[in-house]
Amino acid sequence: MPIGPFELEILQLLAKHRNPESHIGGATVLNQDDGSPRASEDIDVFHDTVEALKISFDLDCTQLSAHGYEMKTQILGEHFRRALIRKGEHSTKLEWVYDTAFRFFPVEPDVELGYRLNYWDAATNKILAGAGRAQPRDYVDMIHMHQHRLSLGALIWAAAGKDEGLSPSFIIEEMSRVQRYRYEQFGKLKLHEKPDLPALKQIWIEALHQARQLVNETLLEAPLGCLFLNDSREPVTPTAENWSTLQPHFGSVRGAWPRVVEE
């Protein structure tokens, strides 16, 4: 499910304010393509510095007011600001947040969004969120990523590199503990179709099983906290037979594109 029309209208209006230090992140990036299972419930604008957050908040609010949007804003400390935005019968939530500049890849220009977080950084951020909170939207997103982009285990292995206080095994067990839901908890999500919870649970249990095997058996001798890239520089799930032939790609401040090193 692509970005909702009202959210897209706002994103395009504010796109000129986005830059490498003020960029779109969160589920908007994960659910940008037509095949995603849901539309994001809000818009997250990430910032590498507190000063960049203050500047973009002021610019965005001024722009929205000038175009007739009603706003109810909240300043929740220097690292977080929020606005409920309305126009006619439509509404959405926009949040400006400070986030670490440590990431796997650089922020990317985007025709619709201005600048956005790289998909794989949004994906590994989602994994960390899924280990720390019980939100049905995380459950839906993680299962979709596992089925269509990269296995849960490979994403967990990489996500541990963003928070060195969390081991892959700990992330898996926390996910197993907190990701448990009933149908009524999905009522507020903008889903493409009604969730089949028994089917999702089977996929989730198998994804966790595969992740435990990857972490506890396959990658015992592998470098921790990286994505494994193939010859096309795309992240793939490593196996016991090929992980040593894949290119490990680690995070860094502001991220970096993988380089081809000739020996």
C-alpha positions as a printed NumPy array, in Angstrom:
array([[  0.   ,   0.   ,   0.   ],
       [  1.675,   3.255,  -1.065],
       [  1.798,   6.47 ,   0.948],
       [ -1.698,   7.875,   1.56 ],
       [ -2.739,  10.829,  -0.637],
       [ -2.964,  13.311,   2.263],
       [  0.427,  12.278,   3.643],
       [  1.95 ,  12.437,   0.162],
       [  0.515,  15.926,  -0.328],
       [  2.267,  17.082,   2.851],
       [  5.516,  15.272,   2.074],
       [  5.764,  16.865,  -1.361],
       [  4.929,  20.314,   0.03 ],
       [  7.768,  20.011,   2.556],
       [ 10.235,  18.109,   0.357],
       [ 12.318,  21.209,  -0.354],
       [ 13.136,  21.437,   3.368],
       [ 14.599,  17.957,   3.496],
       [ 18.349,  17.479,   3.291],
       [ 20.968,  14.998,   4.535],
       [ 20.508,  16.33 ,   8.094],
       [ 16.682,  16.448,   7.958],
       [ 15.247,  13.424,   6.176],
       [ 12.204,  11.162,   6.126],
       [ 12.548,   7.907,   8.058],
       [ 10.431,   5.316,   9.791],
       [  7.605,   3.339,   8.228],
       [  7.089,   5.901,   5.463],
       [ 10.305,   4.565,   3.909],
       [  9.423,   0.9  ,   4.529],
       [  5.912,   1.23 ,   3.097],
       [  6.648,   3.538,   0.181],
       [  6.193,   0.927,  -2.569],
       [  2.88 ,  -0.379,  -3.927],
       [  3.435,  -3.879,  -2.565],
       [  3.649,  -2.874,   1.11 ],
       [  0.941,  -4.272,   3.409],
       [ -0.062,  -0.993,   5.046],
       [  0.13 ,   2.777,   4.898],
       [  2.163,   4.525,   7.581],
       [  0.133,   6.108,  10.379],
       [  2.321,   9.197,  10.59 ],
       [  5.326,  10.968,   9.098],
       [  8.72 ,  10.875,  10.826],
       [ 11.397,  13.436,  10.024],
       [ 14.799,  12.402,  11.387],
       [ 17.604,  14.813,  12.244],
       [ 21.298,  14.323,  12.861],
       [ 21.514,  17.348,  15.188],
       [ 19.212,  19.18 ,  17.59 ],
       [ 19.835,  22.416,  15.683],
       [ 18.7  ,  20.827,  12.405],
       [ 15.536,  19.645,  14.178],
       [ 14.69 ,  23.152,  15.398],
       [ 15.272,  24.687,  11.977],
       [ 13.169,  22.148,  10.072],
       [ 10.343,  22.31 ,  12.62 ],
       [ 10.081,  26.078,  12.188],
       [ 10.336,  25.915,   8.382],
       [  7.805,  23.101,   8.053],
       [  5.255,  24.685,  10.382],
       [  5.525,  28.022,   8.583],
       [  5.031,  26.307,   5.211],
       [  2.038,  24.302,   6.387],
       [  0.345,  27.345,   7.928],
       [  0.905,  29.356,   4.75 ],
       [ -0.935,  26.65 ,   2.763],
       [ -3.976,  26.544,   4.988],
       [ -3.253,  23.534,   7.182],
       [ -4.428,  23.582,  10.786],
       [ -1.87 ,  22.386,  13.324],
       [ -1.789,  21.457,  16.958],
       [  1.868,  21.308,  17.934],
       [  3.701,  19.853,  20.913],
       [  7.313,  20.476,  21.914],
       [  8.32 ,  17.431,  23.954],
       [ 11.893,  18.346,  24.818],
       [ 14.661,  19.386,  22.467],
       [ 14.821,  15.96 ,  20.781],
       [ 11.158,  15.533,  19.841],
       [  8.346,  17.657,  18.429],
       [  4.935,  16.654,  17.115],
       [  2.077,  18.2  ,  15.142],
       [ -1.417,  16.954,  14.395],
       [ -2.147,  18.363,  10.943],
       [ -5.663,  18.843,   9.566],
       [ -7.219,  20.131,   6.387],
       [-10.909,  19.551,   5.749],
       [-11.767,  16.006,   6.759],
       [ -8.186,  14.743,   6.499],
       [ -5.599,  14.552,   9.264],
       [ -2.228,  13.007,   9.972],
       [  0.601,  13.214,  12.484],
       [  4.035,  14.654,  11.759],
       [  6.937,  14.099,  14.146],
       [ 10.362,  15.736,  14.129],
       [ 12.91 ,  13.642,  16.026],
       [ 16.615,  13.569,  16.75 ],
       [ 18.23 ,  10.296,  15.712],
       [ 21.774,   9.003,  15.732],
       [ 23.777,   9.633,  12.572],
       [ 25.227,   6.11 ,  12.827],
       [ 23.834,   4.122,   9.906],
       [ 24.78 ,   1.609,   7.242],
       [ 24.251,   3.777,   4.165],
       [ 24.096,   7.52 ,   3.451],
       [ 20.766,   9.342,   3.339],
       [ 19.363,   9.338,  -0.217],
       [ 17.615,  11.952,  -2.375],
       [ 14.041,  10.989,  -3.237],
       [ 11.666,  12.473,  -5.819],
       [  8.619,  12.274,  -3.526],
       [ 10.195,  12.844,  -0.132],
       [ 13.128,  15.154,  -0.771],
       [ 15.639,  13.108,   1.218],
       [ 15.024,   9.82 ,   2.98 ],
       [ 16.77 ,   7.246,   5.101],
       [ 18.111,   4.283,   3.148],
       [ 15.694,   1.341,   3.182],
       [ 18.104,  -0.938,   5.07 ],
       [ 18.602,   1.591,   7.826],
       [ 14.844,   1.983,   8.186],
       [ 14.573,  -1.823,   8.258],
       [ 17.197,  -2.327,  10.98 ],
       [ 15.651,   0.512,  13.003],
       [ 12.341,  -1.353,  12.752],
       [ 14.024,  -4.496,  14.103],
       [ 15.269,  -2.607,  17.165],
       [ 11.796,  -1.165,  17.673],
       [ 10.279,  -4.641,  17.386],
       [ 12.498,  -5.888,  20.221],
       [ 11.592,  -3.025,  22.514],
       [  7.859,  -2.485,  22.18 ],
       [  4.593,  -4.268,  21.416],
       [  3.073,  -2.533,  18.383],
       [  1.063,  -4.414,  15.731],
       [  2.472,  -2.16 ,  13.016],
       [  5.992,  -3.44 ,  13.788],
       [  4.763,  -7.036,  13.576],
       [  3.216,  -6.438,  10.134],
       [  6.305,  -4.609,   8.856],
       [  8.797,  -7.188,  10.113],
       [  6.9  , -10.105,   8.61 ],
       [  6.671,  -8.278,   5.279],
       [ 10.413,  -7.54 ,   5.311],
       [ 11.176, -11.177,   6.134],
       [  8.999, -12.476,   3.31 ],
       [  9.872,  -9.969,   0.603],
       [ 13.185,  -8.2  ,   1.32 ],
       [ 15.608,  -9.923,   3.718],
       [ 15.26 , -12.618,   6.357],
       [ 14.482, -11.622,   9.922],
       [ 17.705, -13.253,  11.105],
       [ 19.93 , -11.297,   8.713],
       [ 18.23 ,  -8.042,   9.743],
       [ 18.646,  -8.881,  13.436],
       [ 22.342,  -9.661,  12.93 ],
       [ 22.844,  -6.238,  11.317],
       [ 20.662,  -4.366,  13.827],
       [ 22.905,  -5.522,  16.67 ],
       [ 25.607,  -3.344,  15.122],
       [ 23.485,  -0.248,  15.724],
       [ 23.058,  -0.961,  19.44 ],
       [ 26.054,  -2.805,  20.818],
       [ 24.217,  -3.36 ,  24.099],
       [ 21.886,  -5.799,  22.343],
       [ 23.074,  -9.182,  21.133],
       [ 21.25 , -10.912,  18.258],
       [ 20.066, -13.627,  20.65 ],
       [ 18.651, -11.042,  23.058],
       [ 16.811,  -9.259,  20.22 ],
       [ 15.26 , -12.562,  19.102],
       [ 14.065, -13.483,  22.59 ],
       [ 12.628, -10.024,  23.243],
       [ 10.757, -10.177,  19.947],
       [  9.414, -13.598,  20.864],
       [  8.19 , -12.216,  24.177],
       [  6.569,  -8.919,  23.118],
       [  5.15 ,  -9.642,  19.635],
       [  1.772, -11.186,  20.609],
       [ -1.529,  -9.72 ,  19.406],
       [ -5.297, -10.025,  19.168],
       [ -7.465,  -8.962,  16.213],
       [ -8.798,  -5.801,  17.872],
       [ -5.273,  -4.43 ,  18.185],
       [ -5.035,  -4.14 ,  14.39 ],
       [ -8.186,  -2.007,  14.079],
       [ -6.441,   1.354,  13.725],
       [ -3.869,   0.223,  11.165],
       [ -4.324,   1.215,   7.52 ],
       [ -3.94 ,  -2.32 ,   6.172],
       [ -4.281,  -3.459,   2.572],
       [ -6.322,  -6.435,   3.751],
       [ -7.63 ,  -7.924,   7.001],
       [ -4.851,  -9.787,   8.819],
       [ -4.976, -13.572,   9.045],
       [ -3.484, -13.898,  12.528],
       [ -3.02 , -17.711,  12.538],
       [ -1.161, -17.503,   9.208],
       [  0.941, -14.563,  10.384],
       [  1.794, -16.383,  13.601],
       [  3.056, -19.426,  11.693],
       [  5.23 , -17.21 ,   9.495],
       [  6.518, -15.387,  12.588],
       [  7.367, -18.566,  14.51 ],
       [  9.259, -19.956,  11.514],
       [ 11.07 , -16.634,  11.016],
       [ 12.22 , -16.682,  14.652],
       [ 13.305, -20.329,  14.303],
       [ 15.375, -19.514,  11.225],
       [ 16.839, -16.473,  12.988],
       [ 17.956, -18.587,  15.958],
       [ 19.634, -21.059,  13.608],
       [ 21.411, -18.262,  11.757],
       [ 22.63 , -16.589,  14.949],
       [ 23.463, -19.661,  17.035],
       [ 24.801, -22.007,  14.351],
       [ 25.547, -20.431,  10.952],
       [ 27.311, -17.223,  11.975],
       [ 29.299, -18.313,  15.037],
       [ 32.588, -17.263,  13.402],
       [ 31.214, -14.332,  11.38 ],
       [ 31.728, -10.623,  12.131],
       [ 28.863,  -9.251,  14.229],
       [ 26.646,  -6.286,  13.431],
       [ 26.9  ,  -6.15 ,   9.652],
       [ 24.858,  -6.677,   6.533],
       [ 26.215,  -9.312,   4.141],
       [ 26.379,  -8.082,   0.54 ],
       [ 26.546, -10.155,  -2.626],
       [ 28.46 ,  -9.26 ,  -5.8  ],
       [ 25.689,  -6.823,  -6.751],
       [ 26.18 ,  -5.029,  -3.403],
       [ 22.73 ,  -6.122,  -2.247],
       [ 22.081,  -7.478,   1.27 ],
       [ 21.427, -11.234,   1.324],
       [ 20.927, -13.867,   4.006],
       [ 24.254, -15.646,   4.58 ],
       [ 24.575, -19.414,   4.769],
       [ 27.176, -21.629,   6.421],
       [ 28.664, -22.265,   2.964],
       [ 28.843, -18.699,   1.642],
       [ 29.041, -16.172,   4.481],
       [ 32.834, -15.928,   4.278],
       [ 32.621, -15.084,   0.549],
       [ 30.112, -12.275,   1.061],
       [ 31.147,  -8.682,   1.762],
       [ 30.415,  -7.572,   5.342],
       [ 29.104,  -4.012,   5.412],
       [ 29.244,  -2.185,   8.743],
       [ 27.622,   0.995,   9.941],
       [ 29.471,   4.274,  10.421],
       [ 28.682,   7.886,  11.216],
       [ 26.491,   9.093,   8.311],
       [ 26.892,   5.727,   6.579],
       [ 28.93 ,   4.757,   3.531],
       [ 28.408,   3.063,   0.194],
       [ 30.243,  -0.273,  -0.138],
       [ 33.513,  -0.13 ,  -2.046],
       [ 35.086,  -2.685,  -4.335],
       [ 38.563,  -3.455,  -3.008],
       [ 40.948,  -5.042,  -5.475],
       [ 43.734,  -7.116,  -4.01 ]])
